[in-house]
């Protein structure tokens, strides 16, 4: 049985459809560029089609929200929240207290301990209160651990002025503002069991013993290709889960060196990395969200922060799905009985029809503009080409897929000599 979908298809060909089936949130950070796009822009359409959860990359951080001590700027954050609600998407708030992207009036302020606590309480109460009942979970404190200090706390204006108890206070303020919101401590390089995650574990354990309202830890997951220790990550999730903590993947990207940007094996490895992380999340009940720090390489923080690295996300610069996207789809759609149908979409000016042939294991390509020369290629989810055919001067051509003996999702690429391309996803069920 063969079924098709376009790269822009909705419903059972989208990540969000199958994430909903699996009762997990799949989402992305929204770039600042989002706020300047028209509602029908491809960036926006992909957000609506693929994801059931969103987080603001920058718009809800302290600095953008609080330009002065007496002024809040909610234009962008309100826009994102309204967009998410309209499109039935959950929202993750990021981040209430962080040492970066603070307003200058905070960083340069000469506060007493009580004054800075009051600033924190006012900020958290106002922001969380504004979105009470709308935002599912908040990063209350972000990146407060530094294992290179004597007591493992990062030296920030909050630590230096208030002391480590500022963390407890932030969670208490957030809980008062929205008792139903899930409250997280979020950090990087603590995904597996190591010195930093041990400190985080002890910190969370202490917070629970003190009765502080904390519900989860955010595992940021900014990885280099093939750098993960999946077994250790699994153990780490399980031990936090035993404390009653959610262990959500909150900022995932998997960067690769620019020397392998065009290497099919690197793209295949990246797909395997993404796939294994999704499997890990689904296997742990404590993991309820799988959020990536962006979805298209066109808007990624990686190249600006890591020289000679990029290609970290699941869509390329032209909004075309990479093998990583298809590997996530494969995991999420596992066990789903796809119907036989075609939902066709031209990704260029190439004007053809592609449809199932009544004969077993065949598809048909039909030119709508007269005889033409076409090339048909089919790739598996690792990026490996499994079939190629060249068609000379055809109106219509049957393609035999019987040589493909493995069920799964495949990418069908049809092109002409002018390099006009049409892409469709094929679901083959043997």
C-alpha positions as CSV (number, residue, x, y, z in Angstrom):
1,X,0.0,0.0,0.0
2,X,1.4,3.4,-0.9
3,X,0.3,6.8,0.3
4,X,1.6,10.3,-0.4
5,X,1.7,13.8,1.1
6,X,3.2,17.1,0.3
7,X,5.9,18.8,2.3
8,X,3.2,21.3,3.4
9,X,0.5,18.7,4.2
10,X,-1.4,18.8,7.4
11,X,-3.1,16.2,9.6
12,X,-1.5,12.8,9.6
13,X,1.5,13.9,7.6
14,X,2.5,16.5,10.2
15,X,4.7,16.1,13.3
16,X,2.0,17.7,15.5
17,X,-0.7,15.2,14.5
18,X,1.4,12.3,15.7
19,X,2.8,14.1,18.7
20,X,-0.9,14.6,19.7
21,X,-1.4,10.9,19.2
22,X,1.6,10.1,21.4
23,X,0.5,12.7,24.1
24,X,3.7,14.7,23.8
25,X,4.4,18.3,22.9
26,X,6.7,18.9,19.9
27,X,7.7,22.5,19.5
28,X,10.1,25.2,18.6
29,X,11.5,28.4,19.7
30,X,10.2,31.3,17.7
31,X,12.8,33.6,16.2
32,X,12.5,37.4,16.4
33,X,11.8,37.3,12.7
34,X,8.4,35.7,13.4
35,X,7.0,39.0,14.6
36,X,7.7,40.6,11.2
37,X,6.3,37.9,9.0
38,X,2.9,38.0,7.4
39,X,0.4,35.4,8.6
40,X,0.7,33.4,5.4
41,X,4.5,33.4,5.3
42,X,6.1,30.0,4.9
43,X,7.8,30.3,8.3
44,X,4.4,30.9,10.0
45,X,2.7,28.2,8.0
46,X,5.3,25.6,9.0
47,X,4.9,26.6,12.6
48,X,1.1,26.0,12.4
49,X,1.4,22.8,10.5
50,X,4.2,21.0,12.3
51,X,4.2,22.0,16.0
52,X,1.8,21.9,18.9
53,X,4.0,24.0,21.2
54,X,5.9,27.2,21.0
55,X,8.4,29.1,23.1
56,X,9.7,32.7,22.5
57,X,13.4,32.7,21.7
58,X,13.8,36.2,23.1
59,X,10.5,38.0,23.4
60,X,9.8,36.9,27.0
61,X,13.2,37.5,28.5
62,X,13.7,40.2,31.1
63,X,15.3,42.8,28.9
64,X,12.9,42.7,26.0
65,X,9.9,42.7,28.4
66,X,11.1,45.4,30.8
67,X,12.9,48.3,29.0
68,X,12.7,50.5,32.1
69,X,11.8,50.0,35.8
70,X,8.4,51.5,35.2
71,X,7.6,50.1,31.7
72,X,6.6,46.7,30.4
73,X,6.6,46.0,26.6
74,X,4.2,43.1,25.9
75,X,3.6,43.7,22.2
76,X,5.6,40.7,20.9
77,X,4.8,38.3,23.7
78,X,1.1,39.1,23.5
79,X,1.2,38.4,19.7
80,X,2.9,35.1,20.2
81,X,0.5,34.0,23.0
82,X,-2.5,35.0,20.8
83,X,-1.0,33.1,17.8
84,X,-0.5,30.0,19.9
85,X,-4.0,30.0,21.3
86,X,-5.6,30.6,17.9
87,X,-3.7,27.7,16.5
88,X,-4.3,25.4,19.5
89,X,-0.7,25.3,20.6
90,X,0.8,25.2,24.1
91,X,3.1,27.9,25.2
92,X,6.3,27.7,27.2
93,X,7.5,30.8,29.0
94,X,11.2,31.5,28.8
95,X,12.8,32.9,31.0
96,X,11.8,34.9,34.1
97,X,15.2,35.2,35.9
98,X,18.4,34.9,33.9
99,X,21.7,36.7,34.1
100,X,21.8,37.4,30.4
101,X,19.6,39.8,28.4
102,X,18.8,41.8,31.5
103,X,17.7,45.4,31.2
104,X,20.6,47.8,31.8
105,X,18.7,49.4,34.7
106,X,18.9,46.1,36.5
107,X,22.5,45.2,35.6
108,X,23.7,48.6,36.5
109,X,21.4,49.2,39.5
110,X,22.8,49.7,43.0
111,X,20.1,47.6,44.8
112,X,19.9,46.5,48.3
113,X,18.9,42.9,48.9
114,X,15.3,43.8,49.7
115,X,15.1,46.2,46.7
116,X,16.3,43.5,44.2
117,X,13.9,41.0,45.7
118,X,11.1,43.5,45.2
119,X,12.2,44.0,41.5
120,X,12.1,40.2,41.0
121,X,8.7,39.9,42.7
122,X,7.2,42.7,40.7
123,X,8.6,41.4,37.4
124,X,7.5,37.7,38.0
125,X,4.1,38.6,39.4
126,X,3.3,41.0,36.5
127,X,4.5,38.7,33.7
128,X,3.2,35.4,35.0
129,X,0.0,37.0,36.2
130,X,-0.6,38.5,32.7
131,X,-0.5,35.1,31.1
132,X,-2.2,33.2,34.0
133,X,-4.0,30.2,32.6
134,X,-2.5,30.7,29.1
135,X,1.1,29.6,29.6
136,X,1.6,25.9,30.5
137,X,5.1,26.0,31.9
138,X,7.7,28.6,32.8
139,X,11.5,28.6,33.0
140,X,11.5,30.4,36.3
141,X,15.3,30.4,36.7
142,X,17.7,29.8,33.9
143,X,21.4,28.7,34.0
144,X,22.1,29.5,37.7
145,X,24.7,26.7,38.2
146,X,28.5,27.1,37.7
147,X,30.6,24.2,38.9
148,X,33.7,26.3,38.7
149,X,32.7,28.3,41.8
150,X,33.1,27.2,45.4
151,X,29.4,26.6,46.0
152,X,28.4,25.8,42.4
153,X,26.3,28.9,42.0
154,X,26.9,31.3,39.1
155,X,27.9,34.7,40.2
156,X,25.1,37.0,39.0
157,X,23.6,40.2,40.2
158,X,20.9,38.2,41.8
159,X,23.3,35.9,43.6
160,X,25.7,38.6,44.6
161,X,23.0,40.9,46.0
162,X,20.5,38.4,47.4
163,X,22.4,35.1,47.8
164,X,21.5,31.6,46.5
165,X,18.0,31.9,48.1
166,X,17.0,34.1,45.2
167,X,16.2,30.9,43.3
168,X,13.7,29.7,46.0
169,X,12.1,33.2,46.0
170,X,11.6,33.3,42.2
171,X,9.7,30.0,42.3
172,X,7.5,31.1,45.2
173,X,6.7,34.4,43.4
174,X,5.8,32.5,40.1
175,X,3.6,30.0,42.0
176,X,1.7,32.8,43.7
177,X,1.1,34.4,40.3
178,X,-0.2,31.2,38.7
179,X,-0.7,28.2,41.0
180,X,-1.5,26.0,38.0
181,X,1.6,26.7,35.9
182,X,4.4,24.1,35.8
183,X,7.6,25.7,37.1
184,X,11.1,24.6,35.7
185,X,14.7,25.1,36.4
186,X,16.5,25.2,33.0
187,X,20.1,24.6,32.2
188,X,22.6,23.3,29.6
189,X,25.3,20.5,29.8
190,X,23.3,18.7,32.5
191,X,21.5,16.3,30.1
192,X,23.5,13.3,31.2
193,X,24.8,12.3,34.6
194,X,27.9,14.4,35.3
195,X,29.1,17.0,37.8
196,X,26.7,19.7,36.7
197,X,23.6,17.4,36.7
198,X,24.6,16.1,40.1
199,X,24.6,19.7,41.4
200,X,21.3,20.3,39.8
201,X,19.9,17.1,41.3
202,X,21.0,18.1,44.8
203,X,19.6,21.6,44.3
204,X,16.2,20.3,43.2
205,X,16.2,17.8,46.0
206,X,16.9,20.6,48.5
207,X,14.1,22.7,47.1
208,X,11.6,19.9,47.4
209,X,12.7,19.4,51.0
210,X,12.1,23.1,51.7
211,X,8.6,22.9,50.1
212,X,9.6,25.1,47.1
213,X,7.1,24.7,44.2
214,X,9.2,23.2,41.4
215,X,7.8,20.8,38.9
216,X,10.5,20.0,36.4
217,X,14.0,20.5,35.0
218,X,14.6,21.7,31.5
219,X,17.4,19.8,29.7
220,X,18.4,22.3,27.1
221,X,20.2,19.8,24.8
222,X,22.4,22.0,22.6
223,X,24.5,19.1,21.1
224,X,27.3,18.6,18.6
225,X,26.7,15.8,16.1
226,X,27.2,12.3,17.6
227,X,28.1,13.7,21.0
228,X,25.3,12.3,23.1
229,X,25.5,9.6,25.7
230,X,21.9,8.3,25.4
231,X,22.2,5.7,28.2
232,X,23.4,8.3,30.7
233,X,20.7,10.7,29.6
234,X,18.1,8.0,30.2
235,X,19.5,7.4,33.7
236,X,19.5,11.1,34.4
237,X,15.8,11.5,33.3
238,X,14.8,8.5,35.4
239,X,16.5,9.8,38.6
240,X,14.8,13.2,38.3
241,X,11.6,11.5,37.4
242,X,11.8,9.5,40.7
243,X,11.9,12.9,42.5
244,X,8.6,13.7,40.8
245,X,10.2,16.1,38.3
246,X,9.3,16.5,34.7
247,X,12.4,16.2,32.5
248,X,11.6,18.0,29.3
249,X,13.9,18.6,26.4
250,X,13.7,22.4,26.0
251,X,16.2,23.8,23.5
252,X,17.4,21.0,21.3
253,X,19.7,21.6,18.3
254,X,22.4,19.3,16.9
255,X,25.1,21.3,15.2
256,X,27.6,20.0,12.7
257,X,30.9,21.3,11.4
258,X,30.8,23.2,8.1
259,X,33.2,20.7,6.6
260,X,30.3,18.1,6.6
261,X,27.4,20.3,5.7
262,X,26.9,18.5,2.4
263,X,27.9,15.0,3.6
264,X,24.9,12.6,3.3
265,X,26.4,10.6,6.2
266,X,26.4,13.6,8.5
267,X,22.8,14.3,7.7
268,X,22.0,10.6,8.3
269,X,23.8,10.7,11.6
270,X,22.0,13.9,12.6
271,X,18.7,12.1,11.8
272,X,19.6,9.2,14.0
273,X,20.6,11.5,16.8
274,X,17.2,13.3,16.6
275,X,15.4,10.0,16.4
276,X,17.1,8.5,19.4
277,X,16.4,11.6,21.5
278,X,12.7,11.5,20.6
279,X,12.6,7.8,21.4
280,X,14.3,8.6,24.8
281,X,11.6,11.2,25.5
282,X,8.8,8.9,24.6
283,X,10.2,6.1,26.8
284,X,10.3,8.3,29.9
285,X,7.0,9.4,31.3
286,X,8.7,12.4,32.9
287,X,9.4,13.8,29.4
288,X,6.3,15.6,28.2
289,X,7.8,18.2,25.8
290,X,10.3,17.9,23.0
291,X,11.3,21.5,22.0
292,X,13.9,22.6,19.5
293,X,15.7,25.9,19.5
294,X,14.3,26.9,16.1
295,X,13.3,24.6,13.2
296,X,14.9,26.1,10.1
297,X,18.6,26.7,9.6
298,X,17.6,30.1,8.1
299,X,17.0,31.4,11.6
300,X,19.4,29.7,14.0
301,X,21.6,31.1,16.8
302,X,24.3,28.5,16.2
303,X,26.4,30.2,13.4
304,X,26.7,33.4,15.4
305,X,27.9,31.7,18.5
306,X,29.9,28.7,17.3
307,X,32.4,29.5,14.5
308,X,32.3,27.0,11.6
309,X,29.2,25.2,12.9
310,X,25.6,25.2,11.8
311,X,23.0,23.1,10.0
312,X,21.6,22.2,13.5
313,X,17.9,22.1,12.8
314,X,15.3,19.9,11.1
315,X,14.5,22.1,8.1
316,X,17.1,23.6,5.8
317,X,17.4,27.3,4.8
318,X,14.7,26.9,2.2
319,X,12.2,25.3,4.5
320,X,12.7,21.9,3.1
321,X,12.6,19.0,5.6
322,X,16.0,17.3,6.3
323,X,16.4,13.7,7.2
324,X,16.2,14.8,10.8
325,X,12.6,15.9,10.4
326,X,11.6,12.6,8.7
327,X,13.3,10.6,11.5
328,X,11.1,12.4,14.0
329,X,8.1,11.7,11.9
330,X,9.0,8.1,11.7
331,X,9.2,7.7,15.5
332,X,6.0,9.7,16.2
333,X,3.9,8.0,13.5
334,X,5.0,4.5,14.5
335,X,1.9,2.2,14.9
336,X,-0.3,4.5,12.8
337,X,-2.2,2.9,9.9
338,X,-1.8,5.4,7.1
339,X,-4.7,5.5,4.5
340,X,-3.9,5.3,0.8
341,X,-4.3,8.8,-0.6
342,X,-2.3,11.6,-2.2
343,X,-2.2,15.2,-1.1
344,X,-0.3,16.9,-3.9
345,X,1.7,20.1,-3.7
346,X,4.1,21.7,-6.2
347,X,7.2,23.1,-4.6
348,X,8.2,24.8,-7.8
349,X,6.9,25.5,-11.3
350,X,7.2,21.9,-12.3
351,X,3.7,21.0,-13.4
352,X,3.1,17.3,-13.0
353,X,0.7,14.9,-11.3
354,X,1.9,12.1,-9.0
355,X,-0.6,9.5,-7.9
356,X,-0.9,5.9,-6.9
357,X,-1.2,3.3,-9.7
358,X,-3.9,0.6,-9.3
359,X,-1.2,-1.9,-9.9
360,X,0.6,-3.1,-6.8
361,X,3.8,-1.3,-5.8
362,X,3.6,1.3,-8.6
363,X,3.2,5.1,-8.8
364,X,2.4,7.2,-11.9
365,X,4.0,10.4,-13.0
366,X,2.0,12.5,-15.5
367,X,3.2,15.7,-17.2
368,X,0.4,18.3,-17.5
369,X,2.3,20.4,-20.1
370,X,3.2,18.0,-22.8
371,X,6.1,15.6,-23.4
372,X,9.0,16.3,-21.2
373,X,12.2,14.8,-19.8
374,X,12.1,14.0,-16.1
375,X,14.3,12.4,-13.5
376,X,12.8,10.6,-10.5
377,X,14.7,9.9,-7.4
378,X,13.6,8.3,-4.1
379,X,15.5,8.6,-0.9
380,X,15.1,6.9,2.5
381,X,15.2,8.8,5.8
382,X,18.9,8.6,6.1
383,X,19.3,10.5,2.8
384,X,20.4,7.3,0.9
385,X,19.1,7.2,-2.6
386,X,17.2,3.9,-3.1
387,X,15.9,4.5,-6.7
388,X,16.6,6.7,-9.7
389,X,14.9,6.7,-13.1
390,X,15.3,9.0,-16.1
391,X,12.2,9.4,-18.4
392,X,12.7,10.7,-21.9
393,X,9.9,12.6,-23.7
394,X,7.0,11.3,-21.7
395,X,3.4,12.3,-21.0
396,X,2.9,9.6,-18.4
397,X,5.3,7.1,-16.8
398,X,4.7,4.2,-14.4
399,X,7.4,3.7,-11.8
400,X,7.8,0.2,-10.2
401,X,8.7,0.3,-6.5
402,X,8.8,-3.4,-5.9
403,X,12.6,-3.2,-5.5
404,X,12.0,-1.2,-2.3
405,X,11.4,-4.0,0.1
406,X,11.2,-2.1,3.4
407,X,8.1,-0.3,4.7
408,X,8.6,3.3,5.7
409,X,8.6,7.0,4.7
410,X,10.5,8.0,1.6
411,X,11.2,11.3,-0.2
412,X,10.2,11.4,-3.9
413,X,12.0,14.0,-5.9
414,X,11.0,14.7,-9.5
415,X,13.1,17.2,-11.5
416,X,13.5,18.4,-15.1
417,X,16.6,19.6,-17.0
418,X,15.9,23.2,-15.8
419,X,16.3,21.9,-12.2
420,X,12.7,22.6,-11.4
421,X,11.8,20.3,-8.6
422,X,8.7,18.8,-7.0
423,X,9.0,16.9,-3.7
424,X,6.5,14.6,-2.1
425,X,6.7,12.2,0.8
426,X,5.8,8.6,0.1
427,X,4.6,6.1,2.8
428,X,5.2,2.6,1.6
429,X,3.6,-0.2,3.5
430,X,4.6,-3.8,2.6
